[in-house]
Amino acid sequence: MEDELELFIRERKARVAQDRASLEQDPPYMEIQVSWRQINFVLSSAIKGYRYCIFYTVKHLGL
C-alpha cells in the first residue's frame, strides 16, 4: 500500500512539473497575440451591425 502511495505521489509531482513548464512557455494573459485577420473580422462585423441598425431605424421612422 505504501509503494502505491509513493508511486502516486511521484506521478503527481511529475505531472505538476510538466504543467508548470508548459505554463511558463505560454504568454501572459494580457500579451496573447491576436491576428490582424481576427481584428478585421470583429471590426467588419461591428460595422455591418451598425449599418443594419441605421437602415432599420431609417426605414422604421420612414425617413
C-alpha positions in Angstrom: 0.0 0.0 0.0 2.8 2.4 0.8 4.5 1.7 -2.5 1.3 2.6 -4.4 1.1 5.8 -2.4 4.7 6.7 -3.2 4.1 5.9 -6.9 1.0 8.1 -6.9 2.9 11.0 -5.3 5.8 10.7 -7.8 3.4 10.6 -10.8 1.6 13.7 -9.5 4.8 15.6 -8.9 5.9 14.8 -12.4 2.6 16.0 -13.8 2.8 19.2 -11.8 6.3 19.8 -13.1 5.2 19.3 -16.7 2.2 21.6 -16.2 4.5 24.3 -14.7 6.9 24.0 -17.6 4.1 24.3 -20.1 2.6 27.4 -18.3 6.0 29.1 -18.3 6.1 28.9 -22.1 2.7 30.4 -22.6 2.5 34.2 -22.9 0.9 36.2 -20.0 -2.8 36.7 -20.3 -2.6 40.3 -21.5 0.1 39.5 -24.1 -1.8 36.9 -26.1 -1.3 37.7 -29.7 -4.3 38.4 -31.9 -4.0 38.2 -35.7 -5.0 41.1 -37.9 -7.5 38.8 -39.6 -9.3 38.3 -36.3 -9.3 42.1 -35.6 -10.6 42.8 -39.1 -13.4 40.3 -38.8 -14.6 41.7 -35.5 -14.5 45.3 -36.8 -16.2 44.4 -40.1 -18.9 42.5 -38.2 -19.5 45.5 -35.9 -19.7 47.9 -38.9 -22.2 45.6 -40.7 -24.3 45.5 -37.5 -24.1 49.3 -37.2 -25.2 49.7 -40.8 -28.1 47.4 -40.3 -29.2 49.4 -37.2 -29.1 52.7 -39.2 -31.0 51.1 -42.1 -33.7 49.6 -39.8 -34.1 52.9 -37.9 -34.4 55.0 -41.1 -36.9 52.5 -42.6 -38.8 52.2 -39.3 -39.1 56.0 -38.9 -40.0 56.5 -42.6 -37.1 58.9 -43.2 
